[in-house]
Amino acid sequence: MATMTLSCKPVTKPDDSKVDFGAELTGFDVETMTDDDFDFLRRTLYENQVVVVKNQGKLSPRAQYELTRRFDPSAGVYSHGKSIDKRSVLHADLTTIPHQPQVQVIGSGLVEEYEGLKNIRLRHPHHKTFHKNPISPEEDHDFTHFYRWHIDSAMYNLDPPLVTTLLAVKVPKGRRQTCRYDDGTDTTLDVPLGTTAFFSGYRLYDMLSEEDKHFVRTSKAEYAPHPYIWMSKAKSRSNGLGIISEGLELAEDQLPPFEASKIKVYPMAWKNPVTGKFAMMVYPTCVRKIHLENGEVLDNLAEIRERLYKMQRRAIDPCYLYAHDWEEGDLVLFNNHGVMHSIVGSFAEDEVRVFRQCNMAASRPPLAPEDSVPDV
């Protein structure tokens, strides 16, 4: 390594945690990273799925972009394309850095000036805009929900980024919340304010029955065209894991024009390019059909959602979640083809939070179980 003070250790987690992923690096300098340093970082990421690189507060947007793109040198377009339709559920959540359009500013509160942006009002996605039964306003300070368990991706036209990087620029500290599942159980999770929560698709796959593993290995999920517009009137389960089926999805003739060739059909199991392990990676809010190995196509949306929910729900049990406790200068990289994540929390007006996010539409689709591991 370029530095002799490098330390790599597992992420901090509760004593009763069953989390088997996540690594923390200190003494790693992204700005002066050598080829050998990057090879180490890449292997560390794909073996641990989430890597927290400490003390990166001086990292420039350009260096963040270059690091992110290094995982996929042929990538270059932001994961949702050059613009986001105003009807999309994502439209209000993102602010582009003018001089580095692949990097987005996300967070909460009024920021007078940052990276060429002036008087920007950042909006932390709040579950009340998306959930069927949100936390009451009276309880909102102390309690919250997982917003939406997701994969960073347009899920139409563009392929999911291989890696996402998140940099904490400004983090309000000192307050915690109780994340309630409100899913027919009394499950809760104590979380830092504004945590990002992750679960491992590899652990989920390993927990499946042999019958379900075969189903996941041999089936493909078809995603809706313009899925974030398609779902814009629908509402989520209270634990953020998928949509409640009420027939509120937009019909095809209500969507912007789309091309059948750009509709995404992905394997339900995605292969790790370093370890070869399988992760169950199905984005439940965007899926609309399942293609079986015998050629049959399942298209009953309510039944598809229920079947996926029964398989995926176990993965968000508190013992399997890594909820990162952000500190300013933390740079978190995650394998977007191996973990799913959720925004969490609700901020007061005076709690200003500034983060930078970078990911780019991948130059290839996710690896299927039968694919060989690519040379790098």
Order of alpha helices (4+ residues) and beta strands (2+ residues): beta-beta-alpha-beta-alpha-beta-beta-beta-beta-beta-beta-beta-beta-alpha-alpha-beta-alpha-beta-beta-beta-beta-beta-alpha-beta-beta-beta-beta
